[in-house]
Amino acid sequence: MIYYILNNNNDDGRPSIHWGGAMIAFALVLVGAVLVVYLVSTADFGQPATSTVPRTPGPCAPFCPATPVPPR
């Protein structure tokens, strides 16, 4: 493919690809996608986030993060 880009001989009758225009279009799509991600991540939807993690009653053992391990 690099050979065809560097040696722009058009012997087979196909139109050549305009790589500059293709790169500009790709860059515009990429910038647009980053802009949409930024706008959505900073959006305020007017309601606080609610946790979807179920809460269980009782102690958190054996998964308590602040409980030291007793020596044996």
MOVENPE-V650971 format. One record per backbone hydrogen bond with DSSP energy under -0.5 kcal/mol. CO is the residue of the C=O (numbers start at 1). NH is the residue of the N-H. If there is no record, write none. Layout:
BEGIN
co,nh
CO,NH
CO,NH
END
This chain:
BEGIN
co,nh
1,5
2,6
3,7
6,8
7,9
8,10
9,11
10,13
17,19
18,22
19,23
20,24
21,25
22,26
23,27
24,28
25,29
26,30
27,31
28,32
29,33
30,34
31,35
32,36
33,37
34,38
35,39
36,40
37,41
38,42
40,43
43,45
60,63
64,67
66,68
END
